[in-house]
Amino acid sequence: MTDGPAETVEHVSGSGIPVRGNDIDTDQIIPARFMKVVTFDGLGQFSFFDQRFDGDDNEKEHPMNEDRFRDASVMVVNANFGCGSSREHAPQALVRWGIDAIIGESFAEIFAGNCLALGVPTVTADAETVTAIQDWVDDNPDGDIDVDVANETVTYGDTTVDVTVDDAQRKALVEGVWDTTALMKANAGEVEKTAASLPYVDDAA
């Protein structure tokens, strides 16, 4: 924790969950019918709902239905994860399921931005590296993965690999300035002072 408005996110550690497949879009992550909510609370239970349950609510094969991954906090995905609609409900649902970081081959830009707004790093690596991590997680569901955001590495078991964290994302997470709402609140005095100096801002506002 820093003296600033948001937590710094230099490391994320926890067990993993592999979600395999390219082009997994936000409608798969959180189907639209579950977005009719006033707050994001409770969205976690609907993560990947249509991939996890059939029309009669019977469980289908999916990592999120497996007991061994119930406490996972690091999701390992493939290419173009979070594509499609720009709904912020997708990362909100994953966070409420328990995900604190996502490792993948690539992410849709808006999805990655929505993750950053929640303090969730989206780190990238090549396909071979990602597959190796997914396979390791399958074999070691209780094993910890350490995502080092500051130094751009991921450690699992006895293996440490280089990953990529977008420069702006890394700076925001490591310096604790990823929560823009908290930043504005923490600097309310400066905001008011600037507003007061602007000729087009009405005093009554």
C-alpha positions as a printed NumPy array, in Angstrom:
array([[  0.   ,   0.   ,   0.   ],
       [  1.266,   3.501,  -0.731],
       [  0.396,   6.938,   0.594],
       [ -1.321,   7.494,  -2.726],
       [ -4.962,   6.938,  -3.564],
       [ -4.702,   3.321,  -4.761],
       [ -2.771,   0.192,  -3.927],
       [  0.394,  -0.438,  -5.841],
       [  0.264,  -3.672,  -7.812],
       [  3.835,  -4.874,  -8.204],
       [  3.226,  -8.585,  -7.608],
       [  0.232, -10.867,  -7.858],
       [  0.566, -14.4  ,  -6.496],
       [ -1.905, -17.25 ,  -6.35 ],
       [ -2.898, -20.531,  -7.887],
       [ -3.878, -20.614, -11.544],
       [ -6.797, -21.573, -13.746],
       [ -6.324, -22.328, -17.47 ],
       [ -9.044, -21.151, -19.851],
       [ -8.04 , -22.355, -23.291],
       [ -9.14 , -21.015, -26.661],
       [ -8.557, -18.025, -28.904],
       [-10.976, -15.128, -29.458],
       [-12.921, -15.643, -26.24 ],
       [-15.177, -12.599, -26.305],
       [-16.847, -10.619, -23.547],
       [-20.231, -12.204, -24.281],
       [-18.734, -15.575, -23.356],
       [-17.123, -14.086, -20.247],
       [-20.424, -12.545, -19.085],
       [-23.568, -13.134, -21.176],
       [-25.587,  -9.977, -21.831],
       [-28.668, -11.16 , -19.928],
       [-26.719, -10.953, -16.651],
       [-25.781,  -7.32 , -17.189],
       [-29.163,  -5.937, -16.084],
       [-27.874,  -5.053, -12.653],
       [-27.528,  -1.769, -10.796],
       [-24.154,  -2.733,  -9.274],
       [-21.523,  -5.296, -10.217],
       [-21.977,  -7.227,  -6.959],
       [-22.768, -10.883,  -7.514],
       [-21.603, -10.952, -11.132],
       [-18.862, -13.457, -10.341],
       [-21.256, -16.4  , -10.237],
       [-22.248, -15.696, -13.843],
       [-18.694, -15.728, -15.257],
       [-18.575, -17.942, -18.364],
       [-22.127, -19.036, -17.511],
       [-23.079, -20.43 , -20.934],
       [-19.775, -22.302, -21.178],
       [-20.31 , -23.75 , -17.692],
       [-24.   , -24.717, -17.791],
       [-26.479, -26.082, -20.312],
       [-30.051, -24.86 , -20.795],
       [-31.204, -26.868, -17.778],
       [-28.437, -25.457, -15.54 ],
       [-26.54 , -28.747, -15.566],
       [-22.769, -28.324, -15.313],
       [-20.718, -28.684, -18.49 ],
       [-16.996, -29.313, -18.649],
       [-15.236, -26.056, -17.806],
       [-12.275, -25.205, -15.549],
       [-14.447, -22.883, -13.451],
       [-16.628, -25.868, -12.522],
       [-13.68 , -27.889, -11.231],
       [-13.098, -27.924,  -7.474],
       [ -9.34 , -27.918,  -7.968],
       [ -9.501, -24.429,  -9.5  ],
       [-12.092, -22.913,  -7.125],
       [ -9.562, -20.752,  -5.274],
       [ -7.563, -19.691,  -8.331],
       [ -6.637, -16.036,  -8.72 ],
       [ -4.421, -16.065, -11.843],
       [ -6.167, -16.894, -15.12 ],
       [ -4.085, -18.163, -18.051],
       [ -5.68 , -17.594, -21.455],
       [ -4.73 , -17.615, -25.132],
       [ -4.977, -15.063, -27.962],
       [ -7.305, -12.063, -28.324],
       [ -8.958, -12.618, -24.968],
       [-11.766, -10.19 , -24.142],
       [-12.575,  -9.252, -27.743],
       [-16.026,  -8.193, -28.932],
       [-18.245,  -5.793, -27.01 ],
       [-16.441,  -3.337, -24.746],
       [-18.565,  -4.224, -21.699],
       [-16.796,  -3.479, -18.43 ],
       [-18.925,  -6.171, -16.805],
       [-16.506,  -8.811, -18.175],
       [-13.486,  -7.989, -15.99 ],
       [-15.842,  -7.033, -13.143],
       [-17.295, -10.57 , -13.253],
       [-13.844, -12.18 , -13.323],
       [-12.641, -10.076, -10.38 ],
       [-15.725, -11.01 ,  -8.397],
       [-15.092, -14.674,  -9.197],
       [-11.64 , -14.204,  -7.667],
       [ -9.246, -13.316, -10.504],
       [ -6.441, -10.851,  -9.643],
       [ -4.253, -11.175, -12.772],
       [ -4.491, -12.611, -16.279],
       [ -1.661, -14.074, -18.358],
       [ -2.329, -14.488, -22.075],
       [ -0.976, -14.327, -25.6  ],
       [ -2.882, -11.113, -26.338],
       [ -5.835,  -9.091, -25.081],
       [ -8.41 ,  -6.854, -26.702],
       [ -7.303,  -3.293, -25.968],
       [-10.534,  -2.116, -24.321],
       [-10.735,  -5.256, -22.18 ],
       [ -7.165,  -4.688, -20.978],
       [ -8.044,  -1.069, -20.179],
       [-11.098,  -2.162, -18.197],
       [ -8.904,  -4.618, -16.28 ],
       [ -6.401,  -1.869, -15.493],
       [ -9.219,   0.273, -14.048],
       [ -9.704,  -2.554, -11.51 ],
       [ -5.997,  -2.983, -10.77 ],
       [ -5.832,  -6.295, -12.649],
       [ -2.652,  -6.74 , -14.724],
       [ -2.991,  -8.351, -18.162],
       [  0.473,  -9.658, -19.036],
       [  1.436, -11.238, -22.345],
       [  3.791, -13.941, -23.54 ],
       [  4.212, -16.011, -26.7  ],
       [  1.946, -18.971, -27.441],
       [  4.531, -21.578, -26.436],
       [  5.125, -19.937, -23.052],
       [  1.412, -19.549, -22.345],
       [  0.686, -23.174, -23.261],
       [  3.505, -24.323, -20.981],
       [  2.005, -22.338, -18.081],
       [ -1.484, -23.711, -18.795],
       [ -0.129, -27.269, -18.839],
       [  1.738, -26.676, -15.57 ],
       [ -1.41 , -25.292, -13.94 ],
       [ -3.353, -28.363, -15.089],
       [ -0.759, -30.566, -13.408],
       [ -0.299, -28.313, -10.354],
       [ -3.686, -26.77 ,  -9.512],
       [ -2.506, -25.874,  -6.002],
       [  0.805, -24.456,  -7.169],
       [  1.4  , -20.705,  -6.956],
       [  2.097, -18.47 ,  -9.919],
       [  3.912, -15.215,  -9.174],
       [  3.285, -12.372, -11.602],
       [  5.979,  -9.719, -11.154],
       [  4.486,  -6.667, -12.828],
       [  7.425,  -4.376, -12.095],
       [ 10.077,  -6.724, -13.519],
       [  7.884,  -8.34 , -16.193],
       [  8.353, -11.957, -15.185],
       [  6.114, -14.88 , -14.282],
       [  7.389, -17.609, -11.971],
       [  5.712, -21.   , -11.639],
       [  7.328, -24.007, -10.014],
       [ 11.057, -23.747, -10.669],
       [ 10.56 , -21.796, -13.884],
       [ 10.754, -18.039, -14.428],
       [  9.81 , -16.609, -17.821],
       [  9.857, -13.125, -19.272],
       [  6.487, -11.568, -20.022],
       [  5.4  ,  -8.203, -21.354],
       [  3.416,  -5.603, -19.465],
       [  2.24 ,  -2.584, -21.442],
       [  4.415,   0.384, -20.376],
       [  1.497,   2.61 , -19.392],
       [ -0.177,  -0.255, -17.507],
       [  3.013,  -1.139, -15.651],
       [  3.6  ,   2.486, -14.619],
       [ -0.011,   2.894, -13.438],
       [  0.008,  -0.353, -11.423],
       [  3.466,  -0.009,  -9.903],
       [  2.944,   3.639,  -8.94 ],
       [ -0.592,   3.046,  -7.673],
       [ -2.258,   5.479, -10.066],
       [ -4.529,   3.003, -11.874],
       [ -7.702,   4.08 , -10.036],
       [ -8.578,   7.377, -11.721],
       [-11.616,   7.986,  -9.491],
       [ -9.481,   7.623,  -6.368],
       [ -6.885,   9.915,  -7.92 ],
       [ -9.456,  12.644,  -8.466],
       [-10.785,  12.261,  -4.919],
       [ -7.287,  12.394,  -3.471],
       [ -6.633,  15.577,  -5.411],
       [-10.039,  17.173,  -4.847],
       [ -8.467,  20.417,  -3.679],
       [ -6.417,  20.741,  -6.864],
       [ -9.457,  19.884,  -8.974],
       [-11.486,  22.61 ,  -7.266],
       [ -8.664,  25.119,  -7.637],
       [ -8.352,  24.375, -11.353],
       [-12.12 ,  24.563, -11.82 ],
       [-12.222,  27.918, -10.067],
       [ -9.584,  29.298, -12.442],
       [-11.56 ,  28.333, -15.548],
       [-13.721,  31.169, -16.83 ],
       [-16.294,  28.809, -18.313],
       [-16.986,  26.917, -15.053],
       [-20.002,  28.418, -13.309],
       [-19.584,  29.039,  -9.576],
       [-22.935,  27.411,  -8.925],
       [-21.703,  24.176, -10.475]])
